[in-house]
């Protein structure tokens, strides 16, 4: 088990999601020999260069061929061994969708597909590299678990948990170097169990990935205006933690926030869950609209998609007090 220390938390924040994933894989490989890693020629981008050098017998470079990579991972996982298969999120979820559906969903093999650079962090590379619909696609595959960690600490805890998790998983990595810190210390982490980051009595903000941090900022802004907001880290999008959602049904408003399309992602998952509840508050879905954003810097894209803390707070305040939101 990797020890959570303050200096490591700062390091993981500085490194960002992909490098933290690679560091975690390397540290775990020193403790256990029960998993393999495959990559679509992205060892560097996956933060896996040192792992590849130190454990070459446990690393397979499939080349720029995600469909083949999933097939190789399936062969390695056929005896129950866990395999982490890494590539940029749109390539591994859509280019290889049929292979993922059959080898992971249908066959229920222990493949942990890792979507690198999901959301908008690929910035100047444009929409060919943005992970906008990846979570929605993976969530629709029967038997697939979909997870999206909030920061470096949660990435480490999640990868550790996935080493012992039975079944196929899509791990969605959002954010880059300078990844904002949500958790400064160790956390009680379980796949499928959301974490209440902040208590509040008026509204409930349910977020995943990088948006947990920005939701905290939004909650702080709202608090100064007399609006008390709870913030929930729904790191497991599928299966959704219904118990946690039930606990906030007494709120005036439920807000879902994700660095992804609002169609088919976290917002849809929460809406589907509460749709049959007799007494439920209205829901505001915050995320990327039904469009392809303009290419630009990460900060520019967050602002264009109205995903900064300040913009989220404005949306929430409007939804609370404007019937036409």
Secondary structure as GFF3:
##gff-version 3
##sequence-region A 1 325
A	DSSP	alpha_helix	6	15	.	.	.	ID=ss1
A	DSSP	alpha_helix	17	31	.	.	.	ID=ss2
A	DSSP	beta_strand	35	39	.	.	.	ID=ss3
A	DSSP	alpha_helix	49	54	.	.	.	ID=ss4
A	DSSP	three_ten_helix	56	58	.	.	.	ID=ss5
A	DSSP	beta_strand	59	61	.	.	.	ID=ss6
A	DSSP	alpha_helix	66	77	.	.	.	ID=ss7
A	DSSP	beta_strand	82	88	.	.	.	ID=ss8
A	DSSP	alpha_helix	89	90	.	.	.	ID=ss9
A	DSSP	pi_helix	91	95	.	.	.	ID=ss10
A	DSSP	alpha_helix	97	99	.	.	.	ID=ss11
A	DSSP	pi_helix	100	106	.	.	.	ID=ss12
A	DSSP	beta_strand	111	118	.	.	.	ID=ss13
A	DSSP	three_ten_helix	123	125	.	.	.	ID=ss14
A	DSSP	alpha_helix	134	139	.	.	.	ID=ss15
A	DSSP	beta_strand	145	147	.	.	.	ID=ss16
A	DSSP	alpha_helix	152	162	.	.	.	ID=ss17
A	DSSP	beta_strand	169	174	.	.	.	ID=ss18
A	DSSP	beta_strand	195	198	.	.	.	ID=ss19
A	DSSP	beta_strand	203	207	.	.	.	ID=ss20
A	DSSP	alpha_helix	211	223	.	.	.	ID=ss21
A	DSSP	beta_strand	229	233	.	.	.	ID=ss22
A	DSSP	beta_strand	236	238	.	.	.	ID=ss23
A	DSSP	alpha_helix	242	246	.	.	.	ID=ss24
A	DSSP	beta_strand	253	261	.	.	.	ID=ss25
A	DSSP	alpha_helix	266	274	.	.	.	ID=ss26
A	DSSP	beta_strand	282	288	.	.	.	ID=ss27
A	DSSP	alpha_helix	298	304	.	.	.	ID=ss28
A	DSSP	alpha_helix	309	321	.	.	.	ID=ss29
###
